[in-house]
């Protein structure tokens, strides 16, 4: 089977994108691949990066373009370039690493083509590619429940907090938390499925730093074992285009004051699904490699994500948008407030049991400060 991959990547960090290019060539040694790079935030004064693979520039811009602008530029470029029957156009985030071997990838492509797939989304191994606020709350509750079960004497404040949680009965535990890198990862006190942690053997510094950086702790991403139909509500960080007509569907968003709604890739997928295109979700082809250096806390990013969720949920209808916006704000406020309460309880417990050091103290304090700053912004702009 002949396949040619035309891969478009947006990056502000050439070294990160270059890692992705190298991983693709390493895993797909015999496939013809054309790489195309959109370099945003480009500073001509800087020493040029020495790339490991040949590629063509889509453009180099001094400005840091939004995800919406970047994806539309990449799509337009791929559309104008043309698309042969053997071509697969691929749009990738730069903080990914290709993990699927060539033989398995060829087999997957053959299977997708047999279904007349128009567009496919690769699920991802690795760290959850969502705002850090969503990845902290459930692991913190996992940790407090484990502390309560494994340590004596009991901490009354921790017990009081756990008593406010409705824990699933064991026979009702979900074996798979489907697509946990989306909103299913988020905190739910009314039907909580706890994950056990051995708090006697835990590396506290490692665990708390991972919480801070939004990395995987107690809840690894669950991924499909085989291809399955997508809904249009799947994220497009690794998007495979088999039918070039799909590229005509623009990524769309709304702008409110200085905020541009995120999840524009999902708006594009919804439009493609509405027009009858066949969309599929695949087993992991790539892994998301969250970089600590990119994890500076940005309240703006979370607010723009809230706008994106409201836009998707409301299907663009103004009255519904306002309803879903306020509903989402209330949910995020709850997650942040509960997270800060749990961070405080953990901080007190670590102090009492002499398990703190300078790093854990500072990191817990930083997370609480981040949450307070976001709560302030949400209340100010509600």
N, C-alpha and C positions, 0 to 999 in steps of 0.2 A: 504494500500500500504506500503510495507516494503522499507525503505530507510536507508542506512548507509552512513554517511558523513565522508570522510577522508580529513581532512583540514590541509594544509601545509602553514605555515606562516614564513616569514623571518623577523627577528627583531634584532636591536642593542639596543633596549630599552625594557627590559622585562615588565616594568610597563605598557607601551603602549600596548604591545601584550596581556598582562593579562586582560586589560580592554576589548579587543576584545573577548577573550575567555569567559569572564564572561557574556558579552552581548549575545553571541551565546547560552550559556546554559540557560540563562534567557528567551530568546525568543523561544527556541526549547527544552522544558523540557523533552519531551518523546522520542525524536529521539536518536538512537545510534550514538555517535560522537567519532571519534578518532582524537586527536590533535597531530600534528607533528611540532616541532619548529626547525628552522635553526637559531642559535644564532651567529650572526657575530659581530666582534669587541669585542669578549668576553675577559674579564680580569679576570683570575682565582683568583687574589688577592682580588677582590671586594667581599663584603658580598653577598652571593647568594640571589636572589629574592625569596620571599615566594609566590609561584603561587597559584591561587585560584582553578585551575582545573588540573587534571592529564594530562600528555602529554608524548610523546616520542621525544627525541632529534634526529633530522636528523644529526646534527653535531654542534659542537661549534668551532668557528675559531677565532683566535686573529685578523686576517685581516678583514677589512671592504670590503667585496666582492662587485663587481658591481652587478647591477640589473640582467644583463645577466647571470652572474655566479650563482647568488642566485636562479633565477627561473629555470635554467637548473638543478641545484642540487636537487631542490624540485621536479621537474618533473621526474627526474631519480629515485628518492626515491619512489615516488608514483607508477611509472611504475614497479619497481622491487618488490614492496610490493604485487602486484596482484590486480585484480579488479573483484569483483563478479557482477552479473547482477543487484543487488540492490544497488551497490556502486555508489556514486557520489564523484569524486575527486575534491577538491576545493583548488585553490591557491589564497591567500589573502594578500594584503598589510597590514602592522600592524596598520596603523593609521586610521582604520575603526571601526565602531560600527554597529552591526547587529540590524536592525530595524523591519524587517518583522515578524509578528506573525506566529507561527507554522502552524496553519490551512491554512492560506493564502499561506505559502511556500509550503505545501504539494500539494495544488491545482495547484500552478504554476509548480511544478515538474511534476505532472501528465500531464499538458498541454504540456510542453516541450517534454516529452517522447512520447506523441501522435504524435508529428511532426517528430519523429525520430531524434531529436536534438543530435548532436555530442558534441558541445561546446556552452556555453552561457556566455554572459557578463552581469553582473549586472550594470545598471546605478546607480548613487550614489546621494543621498541627500547630503546636506551640502555644504562645501566650495569646490571651483573648484580645482581639483588635477593637476594643471598645473603651470608652472613657473609664479611667481608673476608679471613679466613684462607684461604678457598677460592680467592680470585681472585689471590693474590700468587705462589704457588709456581711455576705454569707460566710466567707471564711472566718471573720471575726466571731460570728455566732457559733460556728463549728468549734472554734478554739475555746470559747467560754463554756460551752456544754461539756467538752472534753476535760477541761480543768475541774469543773464541778464534779464530774464522775470519778476522776482519778486522784484527787487530792483531798486530804483531811488536815485540819478541820475545815468545814465548809465555810465559804465566804457568803455572808448573808446578802450582800448587795448583788453579787453575781446570781445567787439563787432567786432573788426577787425579779431580776431581769429575765431569767430563763422561764420563770413562772408566767410571764406575760406572753410566752411563745406557745403556739399550738404545734406540737411535733407530730408528724405523721406516724401512724401505727406501722410497725415493721412489715406486716403483710401487705401494706399499701405502698411501700417504698417503690419509687420508679427505678427500674434497672438502668434506664438510659434517660438522661436529661437532654432531650433533642435540641441540637443547635444551641448549646449552652453559651456560645460566644455572642449570642444576641440577648434579648431582654430576659430570656429564661434564666440567665445567669444571676439576675438581680434578686434582691432580698424580698422574701415573703414570710412574714412572721405567723401568718394564719395557717400555713400548711407546710411547715419546714421539714426538709429531709436532711438531717445532719450527717456530716462526714466525720468519721472518727480520726483523731490525731493522738499520737503517743506523746503526751506533754512531758514525759520524763526523758525522752530522747530528742526532743525538738531542738534545732539550732535556732535560738531566738533571734539572733542578728539577721541570719539569712531569711527567716520567715517574715520578719517585720520590714526588712528592706524590699522584699518581693511585694508585700502589700503596698508599700509606698510607690513602687514603680509599676503597679498594675500587672505584675507577672503571675503566672499560675502558681497556686498554693494548694488548697484542698480540693479544687474543682477544675480538673483538666477539661479541655474542650472535648465534647463527645462528637464524633463525626460518623457519617454514613459509611457502611461497608460496601455498598453498591450504589449505582446511579439511581436517583429517585426524582420524581417530578418536582420542579420548583414552583413556588407560588407567585413569584414576582416580588416577594418581600425578602429576598436573599441579597446579602451585601455583595458588592461587585469589586472587591479588592483583587480578585483573580478571576477575570472574565474571559471566556473563550467564545469567539464569534465564528460560527460555521456559515451562517447566512448573512451576506453583506448588507442586506436590506435592514437588518437590526441596527446597523450603525447610523441610520437616518433618524432614529429615536434619540432626541437630545436628553442629556442630563438636565434636570430643571430644579429650581429652588426659588425661594422668595427672599427678599431683602427687607428687613425691618430695622430702621435706624442704621447702626453700624454692624448688624448681624446678618449673615447669610446662612440660611438653613443648610444643615448637613444632610447626608443620606440621599444626595441627588442621584446616585447610581441606582437606588431603589426606585426612584420616580421613573427613571429610564426603563427599568425592568418591568414595572407595572404597565407602562405604555406598550411595551413589546408584547406582554402577555395579553393585554386587552385586544390587540390587533391580530390575535390568533397564532403568534409565534410559539414554538415549542421550547420550553425552558427546562433545564435539568440541573440538579445539584449532584456533584460527584464526590467520591471519596477523596481524601487529601492528596493533592498534587504538590502542594507547597507548604511551607511552615512559616508562621508569622514570628519574626524575631524582634521583639520589642526592645528598643535601645534605651538604656538608662539616660543617655545624653539628650534624648528627645522628650524626656518625660517631665519637663518643667510644667508646673500646674497652670492650666489656662481655664479660667472660669468661662471665658468667651466660647471655648470649644464645647463645653457642656451645654451652655445656653443655646448655641446653634444646633446642637444635637436635639434638644427639646423642641425647637422649631421644626426640625426635620421630621421627628416622630409625629408631631401634630399635623403637619402637612400631608404625610402619607396616610395617617388614620382618617383624616377628614376628606380625603380625595379632592382637595382643593376647594371645598365649599366653606365660605367665610364663617358662617355661624358655627358649623361643626369644628372648624379650625380653632376658634376661641374656646370651645368646650374641651377639646382634646389638649389644647395648650395648658389650660388651668389644671386639668386632670394630671398631666405629666409633671407640671411644676409641683403639685401636691405630693406626687410619688417621690420625686427627687428630694424635696424637703424632708420627707419622712426618712429616706435612706440616709441622708447626711446627718440628721439629728440622731438617729439610732446608731449610726457609725461612731459619732463623737461620744455618745454615752458608752459604747462598748470599748472604744479606745481608752477612755478614762478608767473604766473598770479594769482593763488589762494593765494599764500603767500602775494603778494602785496595787494590784496583785503582784506584779513583778517587783515592785519596791519592797513589799512586805516579805517576799520570799527570797530577796537578795539575788534576783536573776537579771537585774538591770545593769547596763553599762552606758557609757557616754553615747554610743551610736543608737541604742534602742530608745533611750530617753529623748534624744534629739529628733529621731524619726517619728515617734509617736506624737510629739509636740507639733512637728511640721504638718502631719496629716490633719490634726485637729485644727490648726490655723488655716490650712487650705479649705477645709470644710466650712469653717466660720466665714471666710471670705466669700465663698460661693453662696452660702445662705444669705449673706448681706446683699449680694448682687441680685439674687432671685427675688428677695422681698422688695428691693428698691425698684425693680423693673416689672413687678407683677402686674 
